[in-house]
Amino acid sequence: MSALALSLPIEQRTLSLRDLRLYGFVAAFAAGNLLLPLAVHAVPQGGLIFLPIFFFTLLAAYRFGITAGVLTALASPLLNHALTGMPPSEVLFSVLAKSLLLAAFAALLALRTARLSPWLLLLAAAGMQLAGFALDVVRGGSLAAGLDGLRLGVPGVLIMGFGGYAVLRLLARTGIDRAGSDATGGAR
């Protein structure tokens, strides 16, 4: 199967702060970002390897735009920290920054390309990892630890790209992401 065969047209459904559907979707994505880390933290260094706290942020931003992405990016790490103590306080800023970077990259890629592709999702996830690495190093983090984090996170980036593509295709096929949309395609 060619790379182009995996690329589909997509209309980003940007939801406004006045649209109640936004809060329902953000709550669902934040809940996913709460449950997925619980599942993978049974694996030693599972959070660093699979990057589970970012998965649904990517989906929210790519499908529903920057507002949904930013709200999910903020809610997920803060709720996780408040309820489980993870991520630990010393890395909470870094996780929040990476979440916000991911939301921005994903929303911008979806808006500019109007395509759904695992390669674009991979680009957003890899961009988040690289920009987060640079931010951590600039903030005084260890270059060696940062490079190790990049290496460990490769499976998570791949899961975000290909797994995110599968989930977004499923949402599009089932019509869940269009619940209650109007003739304008849900944009408000």
N, C-alpha and C positions, 0 to 999 in steps of 0.2 A: 504494500500500500504506500502510495507516495505521500510526501509531507503535505501536499496541497489537498489530498483527499481528506486529511484530518482537519482542514480549515473550513469553517462554516461561517456564513454571515450571522451577525448578532447585533441586535439593537440594545444598547445599554439602557436599562429602565431606571433612569435617575429619579429618585423619590425625594420630595421636598420634606422639610421638617414638619410641615403641616399635614402630611399624608400619614395616617395611622398605620398603613401597611409597612411603612419604614420601620416603625418600632417593633412590629411583629417579626419582620425579617431579621432585624438586628438582634432581638431576643433569641431567636432560633439559632442564628450564627454564633452568638456569644455562648449559648448553651453547648453548641458543638465544640467550641474552643475550650469549654470547661471539661467536657466529658472525654474528648480525644486525648488530652494529656494524662488524664487518670488511667486510661488504657495503656499508654505506652511507657509510663514511668515505672512499670514493672520490669522493664528492660534496663540494665545498667546504662546510664548516659542516654536513655531513650529520648529525653527532651532535646538534647544537643544533636542527636542523630536524625530524629524524625520531624523535628520542628513543629510539633502538633498545635501549638498555641497560635500559629499563623495560618493554618489551613483554611479555616472558614472566613478569616479576614480577607484572604485572597478572593474567595468566592463572592463575598459581599460586595467588595469594591469592583470586581470585574463585571458582575451582573447588574448591580444596582447603583453604581457610581460612587463618587467621592464621599458623599454624606454618609451613606450606609457603611462604607469602608472605614471612615474615620471613627464613627460611633462604635463599630465592632472592634476596631484597633484599640480604642481606649477602654471599652468595657471589659474585654476579654482578659488582659493581664491584671487589671485592677480587681475584677471579681475573683479570678483565680488566686491572686495573692491574698485577698481578704478571706476567702473560704478555705484555702488549702495551704497557704503559706508559700506557694510556688507561683511564680518565680520568687526566689529569695529577694529581700529588700536591696541587697547590694547589686543585683542585676536588673531590677525592675525598670530603671530608667532606660537601659539598653534595650530591653524587650519592648517597652513602649515606643521608643524611637524606631526600632525595626518594624514594628506593627504599622506605625504611621507611614513610614517609607514604603512598605508593601502596599498599603491602601492607595497611596498616591501613584505609584508605578502601575499598579493593576488598573485603576480607574482610567488613567491617562492612556494606557495601551488599548484598552477596550474602546474608549471614546474615539481615539485617533484612527484605529484600524477598522473598527466595526466588524471584526472577525473573532471567532472563537477558535483557538488553536492551542494545542499543548505547548508549542514552541513559544508562543506569546506568554503563556502562564509561566513557563520555565524562565523566560527572560525577566518577568516581574520578580519571581522568587530569587533568582540569581542576583538581580540588581539589589534587592533588599539585603541579601547576605553580604555582598561586596560593599555597599554603602554603610551597612551596620558595622562591618569590620573596620572600615576607614574611620568611622565615628568613634569606635572603641579605642583605636590606636591613638587618635588625636586627643581623646580624653585621658590618655595616660596609661592605657592598657598595654599589656605585653604583646609584642609583635608575634612571638612564638605561640602564645595562647590563642591569639586571633587567627593565625594561620591554621592551627589545630582545629579551631571551631569551624572554619570554612571547610576543612577536609571532612570533619565529622558530619557536617550538615548536608553533604551531597545527596544522601538518600532522601532526606526531607525535601530538598529542592525538586528531585525527580518525582516524588510522591505528589507534591503540590502541582507540578506540571501535568502529569498524566492522570493522577487521581482527580485533580481539580477539573480537568477536561471532561472526564467521565461523569462526574457529579453535575457539572453545568449542562452537559448534553442531556442527562436524565431530567433535570429540572425543566429544560426547554421542551422535551418530549412529553412530559406529563402535564405541562402547563401550570405547574405550581407557582412559577415565578410571574404568571400573568393574572393571578387571582384578583378579580375586581378591576382589571385595567380597562381603560376607556379606549375610544377610537384613536387616541394619540399614542397608543402603545405604552401607557402607564406613566409617561413623562408629565410632570406637573411643575 
